[in-house]
Amino acid sequence: MEKCVDLKISPNGRCIVKKDGSPFFWLGDTAWELFHRLNKEEAVEYLTTRASQKFTVIQAVALSEFDGLTVPNAYGRTPLLKNKVGNFDPELPDINTNSGYTYWDHMDFIIDAACSYGLYIGLLPTWGDKFNLGWGKGPVIFTTDNAYVYGKWIGERYKNRDNIIWIMGGDRPLENDTHKLIVRNIATGIKEVTGGRQLMTFHPTGFRSSSENLHDESWLDFNMIQSGHGGVNIKNYEFIQKDRLLDPVKPTLDGEPRYEDHPVNFNAQNGYFDDYDVRVAAYWATLSGALGHTYGHHEIWSFTTEKKDYYPMHWREAIHRPGAEQMKYVKELLMSRNFLELTPYQKLLSENYEGANYMSAARGQKYAFIYIPNGLDVKVNMGILPGDYITAFWYDPRNGGYTFANAVKNEGVVTFNPPSSGRNNDWVLLLDSLESL
């Protein structure tokens, strides 16, 4: 199992790298309620499964959304105490070990267990309803003053963990200066005690990027997008492309795309997103220049145990759904070449399509990837990669298999015909430079 080490932003500002300079591929899962809902044995079951599926980052929340302040965790503990006026207080974490195994002890256990399996924790100090109710349970408990105190406290608790990546926000918009200052003060408190050794980003609400309000914030090391669940074929690549044009240069990724088995636009009458929808989001984003990608499942983020139309399965069934099993093939493909070289390059395409058939293309110095969502023929401009010839392979994103396509002269426009076409027949065309046949 690969050891967790400190991470940093790559010299070109586009990726995350390990301390030795090698690329770190963010393959995330949204497990927002992990600390709140699972016991030790369940958490280990979840973590070992995700590690075996080659995930690298687990996104989870300290003060969670689903009555996270009032409903105890699996061991009967809540995270905060009440102050003199009867309000839950971020300055009063319940760390009374005289009452037994605390909420924070359980978080420690899960974070350390994750590290033992080579998994990083994308740690949200709080869900956003605790500073901007907007919708959900709340209550709002943060002020600009106690936000800083809480940031320092939670930063101090986890400053020596090698597998922490901080995520501010939590699916709520920053609608005024107070919201923004609360987030800034939590981040500042953490940064002061950690010395900045752990990277930090912000999880926005749907159809937004952290760059909208926070790109120039000094504490924000990289951007995060939530392309969301509001419809099929959401153009998450447009968010990535927009973020990559910003100054200063910062990496970006889609940290919450359409979840597998999530009702389309939050309504089961519209049907559910499936593994194909998940794959399209992943390849569109990564080949448009994202530093990695986050998968999500509707029953996993919530750790659902009661089946109903909005949550049609138990989380133990959901953990093995096809989309989750297929995400490792995104990582394997992109890491099969020099990932630090990979740059979006639509000029490889002589022609492209709109909407569901949009093809995304990226290249390194001597290789290129082109994602074809529905198996339509792809016309490629030769002469962009070096070499007299190009070898072409078809990569199957459903199983990670390779099929030889052709070896062609590196000139003109060449049309490649995918092995199959139609919905759920997506392919990646892999091109490699070749000096001679």
N, C-alpha and C positions, 0 to 999 in steps of 0.2 A: 504494500500500500504506500502510495507516494506521501511524503511528509508535508504538512502545512508549513509554509515559510512566509516571511514578510513579502508583501506585494508592493509594486510601485507602477507609476505610469511610464510607458515606453518613451525613449528619447524623441520619437516622432509625434508623440501625443495622441496616438490612435489606438493603442492597445494597453492591456495590463500585462506586466511581466513579473517574473520572480526575481529575487535578489541577485541571481546569477545572470539575469538578462534573457532567460528563455521565456517563451510566450506562455501566458496563463489564459486558457480558454474558459470563459464564464459559461457554464452550462447549468442554468439555475432552475430551481423549482420553487413555486410559491407555497410555502407551508405556514401560512400566517398564524394559525392557531396551535402550532406545534407545542410551545411551552405551556399553553393554557389547558389543552385538552388531553394530551397523551400522558400515560404513566411511563415509568422507566422501560418496561418490557416492550410496550408499543412503540416508544420512541426509537429504541434500538432496532426493532423490526423495520420501521420506516427508513431509518438511516442506512442500515445495511443493504436494504433493497436499492435505494437510490445510489449508493456507492457501487453496487454491482452493475447498475445501469449506466455508470460512468458520469453521473452528475458531479459537479464540482462545487456548487453554491446552493445552500438552502436558505431561503428568505423567510424570516420568522420575526414575530413581534413580541416585545417585552410586555407592554400594556396593551392587551389585544382588543379587538373590536367587539366580540360577542360577550358583552357584559364582563369584560376583562378585569374590572375593578371589584365587582360585587359577587360574581360566581366563582367559587374556589376552583383551584386546579385539581388534578387527580388525587392529591394528598390533603385536600381540605384547606389549602392556604391561598390567600390573596396577596397581591404584590405590595399594597400600600396600607398604611394606617390612616385613621382620620385625625384631623387636627382639632383644636379646642372648639371650633364652631361646627364640627360634625361633617366636614368635607374631606374626601380622600385627598391626600396631600403628597405631591411628588417629592417634597423634602423629607417625607417620613416613610421610607421603604421599610417593610416589615421584615427585619432581619433577626427577630427574636428566636434564637435557637433553643431557648428554654421550652418553647412550645413545640419543638420537634423540627422536622425537615421542612425548611422554608420554601416559599415560591422561588426565591433566588437561588437556593441550593439546587433546586430542580433544574433551573436554567443552566447553572454551572455544570451539572451532570450531563445535560444534553449537548451543550457546547463542547465539552471535553470529549464526549463520545463521538461527536461528529468529527473532531480533529483526529481521533484514533483511526477513523476510516478515510482520512484524507479529504474531508469535506469542510469547506468554509461556511460560516454563518453570515448571511447578509442580515445584520441585526438592526431592526427598527426599534429605537427606544420607546416609541409609543405609536399607536394608530392615530390618524389625524383627527378623529372625532373628539379627542381629548383636548384639542386646542381650537377646532372649528367644527362644531356639531354638524351643521349642514344637513346630514341625515345620519341615521344610526342611533346608537344607545347613549354615547357619551359616558358620563357628563364631562363638560369642559372643566378641566382642573388646572390648566397651565396659565401662568402669567409670565410676563417678560422676566420677572425676578426669579421665580422658582424654576423656570426652565433652565436657567444657567446653573443653579444649584444641582438640579437633577442630572444635567449633562455631566457635571464634574463627578457626581457620585457614580453614575453608571460607567463613565469612562474609567474611573479609578478601579472599579471592580473588574473590568475586562481588559485593562491596558496591557496586560502581559500575555493575553491569549494570542497565539499565532494565527488563528483562523477566523478573525473578526474582520468584516467589512461593514462599515456603518451606513445605514440608510435612513436619512431623515424623512419627514413627511408622513405618508401613510394614507394615500387615496383621498385627500381633501385639498381643495384649492387654497391658495394664499390670496384671500380676498381683500386684505387691508394690510397696513403697515404693522399692526400688532401681530397678526399671524406670521408675517415674515420675520419679525424680530424674535418671536418665540422660537421659531425653527433655528434662526441664526444663533440664539443664545444656547440652545441645547448643543448645537454643533460646536460652538466656541468652547463651552465647558468641557466637552469630550476632547477636543483638540489640545486644550491646555494641559491636560493630564497625560494624554497619550503621546504628546510630542509629534503628532501627525504620522506616526508609524503605521497606522491603520487607515486604509483608504475610505473615502466618504462620498456618498451621492444622495439623491433625493427621489422618493417615489411619488409621482404626481397622480392626479386623477385622470380619468379616461380621456383619450384623444389629445393628450398633452405631453410635453417634454419638460423636464426640469429646467431646460435652457430658457424657457419663456420668462421666468422671473428670477432665475438664480445663476445664470451662466457666469456672470462676473464675480460671484461670491468667492472669496479666497478659500473658503473651506470646502467648496465643491470640486472634487478631484475629477469626476467624470459625470456625464449626463445619463439620465434614465428616462425612458419613454414608457407610457402606458397606452398602447394603441387600442386596447380594450376589447369589449365584447359586444359592441353595438351593431355589428353587421358582418356579413360575409365579405371576404376579399378586401378588408380594410388595408389601405395602402401604407403599411408601416414603413416601407422603404422611403417614402417621402419625408417622414420624420427624421430618419437616419441621414438622408441626403441634406436636409436643412441644417441639422446639427453640425455636420461636417464642414459647413461653410463658415461657421462662426469663428470669431477671434476673441480671446485666445483659443487655440486648438485644444479641444478636450475629447477624450473617447466618449462613445455613446453606445447604448444598447436598448432593445425593447425589453423592459423588465416586467411587463405584464401584457402579453398579447391574448388573443382569443384562447380560452381554456378548452381543453378536450372535454366533451360531454357537458358543456355549459349551454343553456338555452340561448339561441341566437337572439340578441337584443333583449335578454332577460325574460323571454317569454317562451315557454315550452311549446306553444302553438306554432312557433316558427321553426321548430326542429332544433337539433343540437349540433354544435361543432364536433367534427370527428378528427381522426388522425391525419387525414389529408389536409384539413384546414390548419392544423398545427404545423405540418411540414412546410406548407406554403409560407406561413409567417416566418418560420425559422430561416429558410433559404433566401427569401426576399430580404430579410434584415441583414443577415451575415454577409451576403454577397453585395450588399449596398454599403458595407463598411462598418458594421457594428463590431464591438469588441468581443461579442459572444451573443448568447441568447438565453432567455428564460422561458421554460415550459410551464404550463399550469394545468391543473385538473380541478374541476368544480368541487369534487368530493374530497380532494386532498387539502386544498387551502383551508377548508372548513373542518376537516376530519369528521365527516358526516357518518353517523351510524344508523340513522333512521331514514328509510327509503320513502321518497315521495316524488311528485312529478318534477319539482324543481331540483331535487337531488335524487336521481334514480338508482343509486347504488351505494353500498358500504365502501368506506375508504380502503379497506383491505382488498376489495375487488379492483377498485380504481387504480391502485398502485401499479398494477400490471397491464394497464390498458395499452393498446398498440402504439399510440403516440409517445408514451413514456419510453417504451422499449426502443423506438426508432430515433430518439434524439441523439443517442450516442453516435449515430452514423453521420450526423452533421459535424460533430466534433472530429470524428475520425477522418473524414474527408478533408476538412480545412487544415487539420494538423498533419496531414500526410505530405504537405509541402511546407515551405517556409511561410508560416502564417504572418510573420511580421512584415513581409513584403506585400501581402495581399491588399490590393487597391481596387475599388469599384471602377469598372471601365466599360461603359456601355458602347463605346466606339467599336468594340468587337462585333457588335451586331449590325449587319447590313440593313436589317429590317426588324421591327419589334411590333408588339401588339398592345392593345389597351385592356384595362380591366383584369379579368381573371386569367387572361393569357399572357400578361406582362412577364417578360423574361429579364432576369437580372444577371449581370456579368461582372466578373472581377478577374484580375490577373496579378501574377507575380512577375519576376524577371523572365522566367522561362516556362511559365505554365499559366493556364487560365481555367476558370470554371464558368459555365453558363447553366442557369437553372431554367428548365422548361416546364411550367406547371401542368400543362395538359397534353404533352407529347406532340405538339405541333412541330413541323419542320423548322429548323433554325438555319439561317443564312449567316455565315461567319466571314468577316473581313480578314483575310490572310495578310501576312506581311507585318503584323503588329508585334508578334513574338519573334525572337531571333531564330536563325536556323533555316536550312534549305527545305526541311520537311516538318510536318506536324503529325504526331500520332494522336489519335482520338479514341477515347474510351467512354462508354456509357456507365454511369454510376447510378445504382438503384437505391433511392433514399428509403425504401421500405425494408431492405435487408443488408445494405452495405456491399452488395456484389458489384463486380466490374465485368463488363463485356466489351471486347475489342470492337471498335467501330470502323476505323480506317486509318491509313497512313497516306497523307496527301502532300502535294507540293505546296509550299508556303507562299502562295501568290493568288491574286484574284479573290473571288467570292466563292466559297464552297458551301453547299447545302448538305446538312446532316439530317438523317431521318431517324427519330427515336424508335426503339423497339416496339412501342405500343403507344396508343393515344387515347384521349378521353379523360374524364374526371377520374382521379385516383391513379392516373398513369403519368405521374411527374417523373422527370429524369434530370440528371446533371450531366452535361457534356464536359469531359475533362480533356484538355489539350496540353500536350507537352512538346517543347522544342526538340528537334532532332537534326543533327548536322548532316547526316546522310543515311540512306536506307541500307 
